[in-house]
Amino acid sequence: MSNEATFTRILRLLGAAIITFALAVQAWADLTYGTFTWGQLPGYFTPLANLAGIVALVAAAVVGGREPRWVALLRVNAATYLVIVGAVYWAMLASYAQPLFPWANAILHGGAGVMLAADWLLVRPRVRLPLSSLWSVLSLPAVWVSYLMVRAFLDGWVPYPFLDPARGVLAITATLAAISAAGLAVAAVLHGTARMRPFPAPLRAVRAATPASSPRGGATPVAAVTAQTATGSSRGR
């Protein structure tokens, strides 16, 4: 294993540990000093999104460079969830919150999203994700909303003000649709960045392995590859 791969693995495990610690501290504070109960915790999307982020970082650290498709999907979906969690919290919910530990709250509602997004952008997957996989980002939110619908029917409890039944079905549906659309947009951007490359892969390999110029004054290997690429492109037209 290269030094870069080892460093990446350490950073991922460190990030997972930081999120886990913040989640444990926040849960302890909410259960001890707040009005939360263990039965209510599954109703909040923030813990679910952060758990997804922890699993994604640990899984990526374990598999290393040879990342299977399911790990890549887990990484991009977890990054999307945490980016949306941060955006929704600071735009719609922060005024209602009085966290006992602001640093833990900041990690769960922003820091974790930065970690997962940075990991995705800086360590892009080697597998190419099909466009159809974009819709998988809605799987966890769909299960969560289904659970909340059943829970609200049984005891009337909802975790967030924007889900209050007093707002009406249309208002709640519109809010959920807007958040879902934002999630799809974020996921689409992250999927798109995985397909971006600074320059063609063959040129990257040659530039990393050969000097910039030929000692005999001839064409450099990079120039040769460029010429071959241009020739192949012209023949294909």
Helices and strands as residue ranges (DSSP letters): H 3-33, G 41-43, H 45-63, H 69-88, I 89-93, G 94-96, H 102-106, I 107-111, H 112-122, G 131-138, H 139-155, G 161-163, G 165-167, H 169-194, H 201-209, H 221-236
